[in-house]
Amino acid sequence: MTRYTPHSRRSFLQGSFALGSLALTSSTSWAKDRLESKTQFVSGFGAKHKQYGAAIWSPGADAKTLIPTQGVRLHKAVQSPDGETILAVARRPGTLGFAYNQKTSKQSQFKSAAQRHFFGHAHFSQTGTQVFTTENGYDAEEGRIGVRNVAEAYAQIADWSSYGIGPHDLVMSKGGSEIVVANGGILTHPDQPRAKLNIETMDPSLSVIDTTSGRLLHQARLPQHLHQLSIRHLARAGDIVLFCCQDQIRRFETVSLLGKMTNRGELVLFDAPGDMWRRMQGYVGSVETDPSETYVVATSPRGGLALFWTIEGGHYVGSVHAPDVCGAAKGDHAGELVLSTGAGDMLTVSLTSGKPSLVACQTTSLRWDNHLTRLSI
């Protein structure tokens, strides 16, 4: 296992970074090339005195606040297909969304409908003309998908069922004609902001929804004995949708927290060796693929672990230990991923050897939230 601890950053940048029992084999100049990358990433952040927002980070530079939110904590930021706009909505039970135009530097806000709140995730349509948001219709105790018109200041133009309770993340299909929604299955209400009201009867699922009509095209569930695995976050690799889970009854030792929905709509869970699932402490915070869509990472801030597999065969290839690691985004090259931590660290991991190896790291001045997004520039 590759191990990263905050006190070891200085020695890495001096070219002598030791990773537990593994030594960094990449040359210092190779790591320096990574730190001079012009790639940009965006993430929600926290700072002192409940200062929240979204910030941009480029390797070799410190983070730059992009969207100050005056106390509203964001979850995941996304970019429009044309690259101009960065958008993020509040975590549960927040009701505000924020958009920032990178060309004009104009920031705008929008709100959820009455008796609704956001779950921290949104996604642009393939054309960039619409935004889909996962929402809680808490009075009716049902999950909803808000459809918003970008040209009309993100005004809501349609309201669809998510065909489940507690929709969290969502991804577009490869062709853009469908959205896949992770219904976490957990009933909540803003009057009891952190209470989970239906653990005994929760029913998580993946809903495949037509992006024109809102019609349900397919729905997949885990076996009934796993109905207390809340399906939370998603990533796409071609026609495959990867999903990660939160175990609501803490069966750490035996329950997989990562799986994929195949192009036939079947759910397949991944295996991990030894006590790896137990060490994840029942929670995966992010899932992402490398640029070649060969590898997938699942991160656990509770466990301080990032685990890696091949996507096609589901073969476990190794882990990286980093305290409070959660965000994950594609790196610059095939086999590379960038991870963020709540301590402000940015870590580049390479799997080009078939095993995860830490090849670059940098500390920033912000505490990064759960998700990290690579920007196109």
N, C-alpha and C positions, 0 to 999 in steps of 0.2 A: 504494500500500500504506500502510495506517495503521501507524505505528510507535510503540511504547511502550518507554521505557527507565526503569529505576527512579529515576534522578536527576531525572526530570521530574515526579514526583508532586506536589511542593510547588507548582510553578507551576500545575499543573492546579487544585488546590484553591483557588488564589488567582484562578482565572478566566482564566488566560493560558497554557493548555497547548498547546504546539505539537507536532504529530505529524509529524515529518519535514518533508516539503514541504506537508503538509496542516494547516490550522488548524482547531481545534475551533470549530464554528459554533454549537453549542448554548449557550444562555445559562447563566450561572453559577447562577441560581436553579433552572433545570431540572435541572442536575446535583445541586444541593443536595436537591431533592425525592427524587432517587434515593437519596441517602445517608441520608435519613430514613425509608426504607422499613422496614416491620416484617417483611419477608420474612426467613426463616431458611434457611441452607444448612448442610449437614454434610459433612465430609470427614475422611479419615484425615490424620494429620500426623506430622511428625518434629520433635524438638527436640534440645537438647544432650544429650550423654551417652546416646545411643540411647534417649531417651524417646519412646515412640510412643503413639498412641491415636486417638480420633475426637473432633472438636471442632465446636461450632456457631459460626457467624458470622452476624451481622446487620449490614447496611450502617449505617455510622456508629458501630459498636461494635467492640471488639476481640474476638478469638476466645475462646471459653470451652470448656475441656476437658470433654467429656461422658463419655467412656469411656477411662480410663487403662488401658493394657494391659501394663504392666510389661515392656517390651522386645519385645512382639509387634507387628510392623508390619502394619497393615491396608491394604486396597486400596480397596474401595468400600463405603460405608455405604448402606443402604436403609431405607425407612420402611414400616411396616405400613399396610394400607389404612385402618384406623381412626385413624391418626396417632399412636397411643400409643407404639409401640415403634420404636426405631432398632436395626438389627442390622448387624453386619459380621463377616466371617471373615478369617482371616489370609491373607497372600500365600503363594504357593508358596515353600518346602515346609511351611508352618505347619499346625498341626492344631487350633487353637483358634478358636471362634466366640464372639462377645460380643453380648449383647442388653441394651438399656437401656430401661426403662419410664419415659416422661416424666411420667406421672401420679404414680407412687409413688417415683420416683428409684431404683428397685431395679435392680441390675445382675446378670446371670446369665451363666454360661459353659457351653459345650458343646464336645465333642470330635468329631473325625472318627473313623470306625471304624478298627480295626487294619489296617495295611498300606494306609492311605489318607492323603491330605493334601488340603487345600483349594487352590483357585486364586485366592482373593481375591474371588469373586463369589457372591452369593446373591440369591434373589428370593422374595418372598411370593406365595402363591397369591392369586387374586382375592378369595377370601373371607377371607384373612388367617389361616386355620386351619393352613396348612402353609407350610413353607419349603423351597425347592429349592436345593441347593448343587452346584456343579461340583467334581468330585473326581478325583484321580489314583489309579486302582487299579494301583499301580506294579509289584507282583509279577506280576500278570497282563498288564501292559502294555496297559491299556485305560482309556478314560474312563468315569466313572461319574457318575450323578446321585443324590445323597442326598435322600431325602424325609423331612422332619422334622415332628413334631406339636408345634405351638406350645404347646398346653395341657398337654403332658407334658414341659415343660422342654426342648423341642427334641430329644426322643428320636427316633432314626431309626426310621421305620416301613416304609420301602421303599427299595430299591436298584435303580436302573435303569441300563442301558447308555446312554451318550451316543451310541453308534453311531459312535465315532471315537476318536482319541487326543488327549489334551491339551485337554479342554473348558475354555474360559476364561469367557466371559461368557454370559448367558442373558437373554431377555426373554419376557414373557407375550404371547400373541396378544391381539387386541383384545377378543375375547369371553371370554378366560381359560381356554378349553378346551385350549389347546396352549401348550407352551413351545418357543421357538426357541433352540437351543444352538450357540454358535460353537466347533466343534472346531478348535483351532489346528493340530493335526496333528503337534505336536512331542513326541517321546517323551523323558521325563525320569525321573530316579530320585533320591530324597533323599540317597543315598550320594554322588551327584555333583550337588550342588544347582543349579548354574548351567550344567551341561553339556547340550547338545542332541544326542541320541544317534541320530537318524535323519534328518538333513537330506536325504540323498540319496533317501530313500523316503517322506518325509512326505506326508500325504494330508489336507489341511484340508477341512472341509465345514461346511455348516449343516444341522442335524438338526431337524426339526419333530416333536415328541413329544407324544402324548396325555397330558394331565395326570391322567387317571384310571387308565390301565392301564400307562403307560410304553411303549406301542407306538410304533414309528417310523411316521409318517404320510407323510413326504416327506424327501428328502435332496437337497441341491443342492451342486454343486462348480464351481469355476472350471475353465477349460480346462486340459488336462494340462500344457501348457508353463508354467503358473503355479502348479504344485503346491507350490512353495516360498514362496508367499505365505501366511503363517500368518494365518488369520481370527481376530481377537482380541476386538473389542468391538462392541457392538450398541446400536441405538436403534430405537424404533418410531414410525412416523407413520401412524396408521390401520392399513390392511392391509399397509403396506410396512415391511420390516425393513431398516434401514441397517446396513452393516457396514464395519469398517476393518481394515487388515492391517499386518503386519510382514514386510518382505521379507528372507528369510534368506540371500539371495546378493547383496544390495546392487546390484540393477540400477536405481539411482535414476532414471536419465534417462528411461526409457521406461515404467515400470510404474505403473499407477494403484494407489493405496492405499485407495480408498474406492469403495463400490458399494452397490447395493440389491437385495434380493430382492423381486420384484413379487408381487402377489396371485396370480399364476399360477405362482409358484415359480421364476421365471427370475432369474438373476443378471446385473446390468447394472453395468458399471464407469463411474465418472465420469471426465471429462477435466479437466485443469488446463493452463493456458498456460505456455509458456516452460520455465523450469527449476524450476518449483514442486515437482514430485515429487522432483527431485534435492535440493532444499533441505530437504525433509522428512527426509532421511537415512534413508530406508527404514523409517520408523516413525511410526505414528499411535497416540497414547496414549488418546484419548477421541473419541467421536462423540456428538452430541446435536442435537436440533431446538429451534427456538424455540417459544413457546407456541401459535402459529397453525399449526405444522407446515408452514410455507412454506419455511423455510430449514434447512440442516444445516451444522454446523461439524465439522471434523476438526482436531485439535490435534497438534502434534509438539513435545515438550519437547526433543528432540535438535536440531531445526531452529529452535526458538524461533519457531514459526509457527502461526497458526490460519487455516485456509482455509475459505471459505464458498461454498455453492452453493444454488440452488433445488432442492427435492426433486423436484418433478414433472418438470421438464425436464432436470435435472442441469446447469443452466447455472452456470458459475463466476462469482461476483460480486465477489470481492476477498479481501484477507487483512489480518491484523493481526500485526505482529511484536512478540513479548514474550519475553524470555529465560525458558526453562524453563517455558513455558506448557503445561498439560496438562488440568486439570479443566475441565469444561464442564457448565452447567446452564441450564435455562430461566430467562429473566428475568421481570420483572413484566408486561411488555406484549408484544403481538404484534410480532415482529421483533426481540426482545431476547434476548441470551444473556449469561450471566455466566461468566467464565473465571478460573481460579485458577492460580497459579504456585508453583514450588518456592522462590521467594524470599519468599513470604507475601503476594503481591499479589492483589487481587480487582479484576477489570476488567469493566465493563459495556459491551457492544457493541450498538449499534443498527443494524438493517438497514432501517429504515422508508423510507429514501431509495432503497433498492435496492442500496446499497453499504455495507460495514461502516464504522462510525464509532464511535470510543471516546468514551463520554459520561460515564463516572464511573470513578474508581479509588480504591483504598484499600489501604494496607499494614497487615498484621497481624503479630503477633509469632511466628507459627508457619510452618514450612515445609510447605506443603500437598502431599499425596500425589497420585496420578494422577487421582483422580475426585472430582467435586463433585456433590452431590445437593440439589435444592431440596426443602424440607419444606413440607407443608401444615399450616396452623395454624388 
